[in-house]
Amino acid sequence: MKRLLKLFLDTPELTGVVFLVALTIWFQIGTGGLFLNAQNTQGVLGLLPETGLVAIGVTLLMICGEFDLSVGSVFALAPMVMAVLLEQGLPFAPAFAAGLLAAAAIGLLNGVLTIRFAIPSFITTLGMMFVARSLTVVISGGFPPLLPPGVLPKWLFVNYLYEGSMFRMSFLWFVVIAVLVSLLLSRTNFGNWVRATGGFLPAAQAMGIPTQRVKIVCFIICSVLAGFAGTIQVMRLGAPLPSIGEGLELQAVAAAVIGGTSLLGGVGTILGGILGAVLIRIIDNGLVLSRVDANWFKLAIGMLTILAVILNAWLSKRAKSIKVEA
């Protein structure tokens, strides 16, 4: 019994689950039952992939021991590159690929600069956040380019599965990517390398793990997922606005932390990051339904992040205090 309790308390996602249940009940009561109705649930699930995909990438990178504050800007840059190329007559497939390649290039540059010059990734990606956002505005010419009608395959990315469905195609992409990244982290040598690199870098290097390449790959994955998420949002909205994704980087970090990912690296799960993203969407939606001033949204996210760190620390201490006989 003690062993099971210890494992339960030491589960990184536990805090996210507790908050998820509590807030769902709170908003369901506060909105008179509107929060969990079919139409509102459909809306929440429709927007979740755009935040969730970014949270998956940021969570993976944080487990590896690094941060990326440029994901919000990459979220805007990748679809802007695609939109400009589409406006110039390029077919969708190469334009879409070019947008993701631009995101991958930002991730590669983040990783190389961080490792080659031993710069804290917080600083590297902070600078890249401004660089990528500026490039987005410059590429757009200051105005959102017009997307050619009938070119975007919305049926493949953002349309609902069928009339009356709860899910968009983007949700399927989100689920598939979440499963693949989870398996990558939990069932492959690369996943073990990621945890070892984030957990204790000198030991990982002593074991012969290619820690530099591991970090660079995680930076690239993080950026590509942010670019893909931004492309999905642009397809849904129908316009590549240069301002999309502002503040998203901090929401993604908050989602990872709320889901139990350690700020020091080495600890966390993709499921935890997803739970954090779900909580952020629930808070945003619940406040609107409750007719609460939208300016309270950031305060709620901030308080939830702080409480999550405190609760995670307390649960970890409780788990360590439980003595289990061998």
C-alpha positions as semicolon CSV with decimal commas, in nm:
position;residue;x (nm);y (nm);z (nm)
1;M;0,000;0,000;0,000
2;K;0,283;0,240;0,093
3;R;0,460;0,160;-0,231
4;L;0,150;0,249;-0,435
5;L;0,098;0,571;-0,239
6;K;0,462;0,666;-0,292
7;L;0,434;0,606;-0,667
8;F;0,109;0,804;-0,679
9;L;0,251;1,106;-0,497
10;D;0,567;1,096;-0,709
11;T;0,372;1,114;-1,036
12;P;0,462;1,441;-1,218
13;E;0,117;1,475;-1,375
14;L;-0,070;1,450;-1,045
15;T;-0,081;1,825;-0,987
16;G;-0,225;1,886;-1,334
17;V;-0,494;1,625;-1,280
18;V;-0,593;1,778;-0,945
19;F;-0,624;2,126;-1,095
20;L;-0,807;1,993;-1,400
21;V;-1,076;1,823;-1,192
22;A;-1,111;2,116;-0,953
23;L;-1,141;2,382;-1,224
24;T;-1,380;2,175;-1,434
25;I;-1,614;2,137;-1,137
26;W;-1,574;2,507;-1,049
27;F;-1,659;2,635;-1,398
28;Q;-1,939;2,382;-1,446
29;I;-2,109;2,510;-1,132
30;G;-2,022;2,875;-1,200
31;T;-2,168;2,869;-1,551
32;G;-2,486;2,685;-1,456
33;G;-2,391;2,372;-1,649
34;L;-2,288;2,549;-1,971
35;F;-1,918;2,468;-1,940
36;L;-1,944;2,097;-2,027
37;N;-2,220;2,121;-2,285
38;A;-2,147;1,985;-2,633
39;Q;-2,108;2,319;-2,810
40;N;-1,860;2,461;-2,558
41;T;-1,660;2,139;-2,541
42;Q;-1,640;2,144;-2,920
43;G;-1,495;2,495;-2,906
44;V;-1,234;2,407;-2,643
45;L;-1,122;2,096;-2,833
46;G;-1,106;2,295;-3,156
47;L;-0,851;2,540;-3,013
48;L;-0,655;2,295;-2,797
49;P;-0,419;2,161;-3,070
50;E;-0,275;2,506;-3,139
51;T;-0,162;2,548;-2,779
52;G;-0,105;2,179;-2,715
53;L;0,144;2,124;-2,999
54;V;0,359;2,410;-2,874
55;A;0,337;2,275;-2,518
56;I;0,454;1,931;-2,637
57;G;0,768;2,076;-2,795
58;V;0,847;2,303;-2,501
59;T;0,794;2,017;-2,255
60;L;1,035;1,791;-2,445
61;L;1,296;2,067;-2,454
62;M;1,256;2,146;-2,083
63;I;1,303;1,779;-1,995
64;C;1,626;1,805;-2,193
65;G;1,727;2,093;-1,967
66;E;1,672;2,389;-2,201
67;F;1,416;2,663;-2,270
68;D;1,279;2,817;-2,588
69;L;1,122;3,161;-2,565
70;S;1,108;3,201;-2,944
71;V;0,823;2,954;-3,007
72;G;0,559;3,230;-3,009
73;S;0,746;3,412;-3,285
74;V;0,808;3,091;-3,480
75;F;0,435;3,024;-3,444
76;A;0,384;3,336;-3,660
77;L;0,691;3,308;-3,886
78;A;0,629;2,962;-4,035
79;P;0,275;3,031;-4,165
80;M;0,385;3,376;-4,285
81;V;0,658;3,217;-4,500
82;M;0,399;2,974;-4,636
83;A;0,146;3,249;-4,705
84;V;0,393;3,473;-4,890
85;L;0,503;3,184;-5,112
86;L;0,141;3,090;-5,180
87;E;0,067;3,450;-5,278
88;Q;0,354;3,431;-5,526
89;G;0,199;3,127;-5,694
90;L;0,387;2,840;-5,531
91;P;0,177;2,524;-5,475
92;F;0,069;2,438;-5,122
93;A;0,301;2,142;-5,055
94;P;0,635;2,320;-5,118
95;A;0,508;2,640;-4,949
96;F;0,400;2,441;-4,643
97;A;0,735;2,260;-4,637
98;A;0,922;2,590;-4,667
99;G;0,738;2,726;-4,362
100;L;0,832;2,423;-4,154
101;L;1,192;2,441;-4,281
102;A;1,206;2,803;-4,167
103;A;1,090;2,689;-3,822
104;A;1,348;2,408;-3,821
105;A;1,621;2,658;-3,915
106;I;1,530;2,875;-3,615
107;G;1,546;2,570;-3,389
108;L;1,881;2,462;-3,534
109;L;2,021;2,812;-3,487
110;N;1,894;2,824;-3,128
111;G;2,061;2,493;-3,049
112;V;2,392;2,565;-3,222
113;L;2,431;2,913;-3,069
114;T;2,339;2,788;-2,722
115;I;2,586;2,500;-2,731
116;R;2,869;2,649;-2,940
117;F;2,901;2,965;-2,731
118;A;2,779;2,819;-2,398
119;I;2,500;3,077;-2,378
120;P;2,201;3,009;-2,151
121;S;1,915;2,905;-2,379
122;F;1,696;3,160;-2,203
123;I;1,915;3,438;-2,350
124;T;1,961;3,278;-2,692
125;T;1,592;3,221;-2,750
126;L;1,496;3,556;-2,600
127;G;1,703;3,722;-2,870
128;M;1,565;3,487;-3,134
129;M;1,213;3,575;-3,023
130;F;1,269;3,932;-3,136
131;V;1,456;3,827;-3,451
132;A;1,183;3,588;-3,567
133;R;0,903;3,833;-3,487
134;S;1,079;4,107;-3,680
135;L;1,135;3,875;-3,977
136;T;0,765;3,792;-3,974
137;V;0,668;4,158;-3,998
138;V;0,930;4,230;-4,265
139;I;0,827;3,932;-4,478
140;S;0,462;4,032;-4,455
141;G;0,544;4,385;-4,571
142;G;0,345;4,516;-4,278
143;F;0,017;4,373;-4,407
144;P;-0,114;4,016;-4,397
145;P;-0,076;3,860;-4,744
146;L;-0,395;3,744;-4,911
147;L;-0,426;3,368;-4,920
148;P;-0,532;3,245;-5,267
149;P;-0,886;3,099;-5,248
150;G;-0,916;2,722;-5,268
151;V;-0,544;2,657;-5,221
152;L;-0,536;2,557;-4,854
153;P;-0,643;2,194;-4,790
154;K;-0,850;2,282;-4,485
155;W;-1,019;1,942;-4,501
156;L;-0,685;1,788;-4,405
157;F;-0,599;2,022;-4,118
158;V;-0,885;2,221;-3,966
159;N;-1,226;2,106;-4,091
160;Y;-1,446;1,902;-3,862
161;L;-1,431;1,526;-3,921
162;Y;-1,797;1,529;-4,020
163;E;-2,101;1,746;-3,968
164;G;-2,175;1,772;-3,598
165;S;-1,839;1,621;-3,497
166;M;-1,671;1,729;-3,174
167;F;-1,327;1,716;-3,333
168;R;-1,142;1,901;-3,605
169;M;-0,877;1,732;-3,815
170;S;-0,622;1,936;-3,619
171;F;-0,717;1,736;-3,309
172;L;-0,621;1,413;-3,486
173;W;-0,286;1,564;-3,585
174;F;-0,241;1,669;-3,224
175;V;-0,318;1,322;-3,087
176;V;-0,091;1,145;-3,337
177;I;0,200;1,382;-3,269
178;A;0,147;1,358;-2,893
179;V;0,157;0,977;-2,907
180;L;0,467;0,975;-3,129
181;V;0,661;1,220;-2,909
182;S;0,552;1,032;-2,596
183;L;0,679;0,706;-2,743
184;L;0,999;0,879;-2,851
185;L;1,054;0,995;-2,494
186;S;0,951;0,677;-2,314
187;R;1,036;0,386;-2,547
188;T;1,356;0,482;-2,731
189;N;1,723;0,533;-2,653
190;F;1,686;0,892;-2,765
191;G;1,425;0,947;-2,493
192;N;1,663;0,804;-2,234
193;W;1,933;1,036;-2,366
194;V;1,697;1,334;-2,334
195;R;1,624;1,258;-1,967
196;A;1,988;1,187;-1,888
197;T;2,102;1,507;-2,060
198;G;1,850;1,716;-1,870
199;G;1,892;1,526;-1,544
200;F;2,269;1,548;-1,500
201;L;2,471;1,664;-1,798
202;P;2,823;1,565;-1,678
203;A;2,710;1,209;-1,606
204;A;2,540;1,187;-1,947
205;Q;2,858;1,304;-2,118
206;A;3,065;1,057;-1,917
207;M;2,834;0,778;-2,039
208;G;2,911;0,871;-2,399
209;I;2,569;1,022;-2,476
210;P;2,592;1,276;-2,764
211;T;2,439;1,548;-2,547
212;Q;2,503;1,829;-2,794
213;R;2,318;1,654;-3,076
214;V;2,038;1,555;-2,840
215;K;1,981;1,917;-2,738
216;I;1,993;2,043;-3,098
217;V;1,738;1,782;-3,208
218;C;1,508;1,885;-2,921
219;F;1,540;2,252;-3,020
220;I;1,448;2,163;-3,379
221;I;1,148;1,950;-3,276
222;C;1,026;2,230;-3,049
223;S;1,045;2,490;-3,326
224;V;0,888;2,269;-3,594
225;L;0,591;2,189;-3,369
226;A;0,545;2,561;-3,298
227;G;0,555;2,638;-3,671
228;F;0,307;2,360;-3,747
229;A;0,071;2,483;-3,473
230;G;0,085;2,835;-3,613
231;T;0,011;2,705;-3,963
232;I;-0,296;2,526;-3,829
233;Q;-0,419;2,847;-3,667
234;V;-0,371;3,044;-3,988
235;M;-0,567;2,783;-4,183
236;R;-0,847;2,806;-3,928
237;L;-0,854;3,187;-3,926
238;G;-0,783;3,229;-4,297
239;A;-0,532;3,511;-4,244
240;P;-0,160;3,503;-4,149
241;L;-0,148;3,787;-3,898
242;P;0,207;3,888;-3,794
243;S;0,094;3,926;-3,432
244;I;-0,032;3,572;-3,370
245;G;0,147;3,375;-3,101
246;E;0,243;3,674;-2,886
247;G;0,277;3,554;-2,527
248;L;0,238;3,190;-2,633
249;E;0,593;3,102;-2,528
250;L;0,515;3,180;-2,164
251;Q;0,186;2,993;-2,179
252;A;0,373;2,688;-2,312
253;V;0,630;2,705;-2,031
254;A;0,347;2,745;-1,781
255;A;0,171;2,440;-1,930
256;A;0,485;2,230;-1,893
257;V;0,539;2,342;-1,532
258;I;0,174;2,290;-1,437
259;G;0,200;1,940;-1,584
260;G;0,492;1,854;-1,355
261;T;0,795;1,924;-1,576
262;S;1,097;2,026;-1,370
263;L;1,256;2,363;-1,439
264;L;1,592;2,196;-1,381
265;G;1,539;1,930;-1,648
266;G;1,529;1,552;-1,642
267;V;1,175;1,520;-1,501
268;G;0,844;1,546;-1,683
269;T;0,612;1,379;-1,931
270;I;0,442;1,479;-2,254
271;L;0,106;1,394;-2,094
272;G;0,182;1,646;-1,819
273;G;0,249;1,920;-2,075
274;I;-0,078;1,837;-2,250
275;L;-0,267;1,854;-1,920
276;G;-0,117;2,197;-1,863
277;A;-0,228;2,311;-2,210
278;V;-0,580;2,179;-2,144
279;L;-0,590;2,373;-1,817
280;I;-0,491;2,695;-1,992
281;R;-0,766;2,651;-2,250
282;I;-1,017;2,566;-1,975
283;I;-0,927;2,877;-1,776
284;D;-0,952;3,099;-2,084
285;N;-1,287;2,952;-2,185
286;G;-1,426;2,928;-1,832
287;L;-1,355;3,293;-1,754
288;V;-1,534;3,402;-2,071
289;L;-1,838;3,186;-1,995
290;S;-1,840;3,314;-1,638
291;R;-1,839;3,672;-1,773
292;V;-1,520;3,755;-1,588
293;D;-1,301;4,037;-1,720
294;A;-1,051;3,887;-1,968
295;N;-0,769;4,079;-1,799
296;W;-0,783;3,824;-1,515
297;F;-0,668;3,547;-1,751
298;K;-0,294;3,613;-1,711
299;L;-0,332;3,648;-1,335
300;A;-0,506;3,310;-1,322
301;I;-0,231;3,142;-1,530
302;G;0,039;3,300;-1,315
303;M;-0,122;3,191;-0,989
304;L;-0,183;2,841;-1,123
305;T;0,183;2,809;-1,226
306;I;0,307;2,918;-0,884
307;L;0,063;2,687;-0,706
308;A;0,166;2,399;-0,933
309;V;0,534;2,440;-0,843
310;I;0,452;2,459;-0,473
311;L;0,223;2,156;-0,485
312;N;0,471;1,953;-0,690
313;A;0,745;2,027;-0,438
314;W;0,519;1,931;-0,148
315;L;0,408;1,606;-0,312
316;S;0,768;1,515;-0,391
317;K;0,868;1,568;-0,026
318;R;0,574;1,359;0,090
319;A;0,672;1,081;-0,148
320;K;1,033;1,083;-0,022
321;S;0,917;1,075;0,339
322;I;0,731;0,745;0,283
323;K;0,963;0,460;0,371
324;V;0,909;0,143;0,170
325;E;1,066;-0,184;0,278
326;A;1,277;-0,353;0,014
